[in-house]
Amino acid sequence: MASSNFFLLTALFALVATQAMASDHNPLQDFCVADKASPVRVNGFTCKDAKDVNADDFFLAANLDKPMDTTKAGSNATLINVMKLAGLNTLGISMARIDYAPQGENPPHTHPRATEILTVLEGSLYVGFVTSN
């Protein structure tokens, strides 16, 4: 009887004490500028050699201050990600400016493992969410 109680207590403790931790590992370097010329593709771009990194890897002259043409689809997205700004590699950051025409729409899309934050500068924006349940 004592051994079965001990077994049940041990099993209960094992179920309660176990926990699953899932997260991205911490980067091992302060920055990892994308080396787009490298043929190696492992979870993104490989890092450019630190001696080859320059200020242009962290600068993008984009026209984010000017509205874009929205006549085709009712909206226009100007995307900034690692493909345009190599210094964003491994940081998990991207950015977009979306211009909407009156009654314009942004097509349904997903953001796997990502977050979206919106700032409306003028007018109103109606947003909807579709969940899996």
PyMOL commands that set and color helices and strands:
alter all, ss='L'
color gray80, all
select helices_A, chain A and resi 2-17+50-52+55-58+86-88
alter helices_A, ss='H'
color red, helices_A
select strands_A, chain A and resi 75-80+95-100
alter strands_A, ss='S'
color yellow, strands_A
deselect
rebuild
show_as cartoon
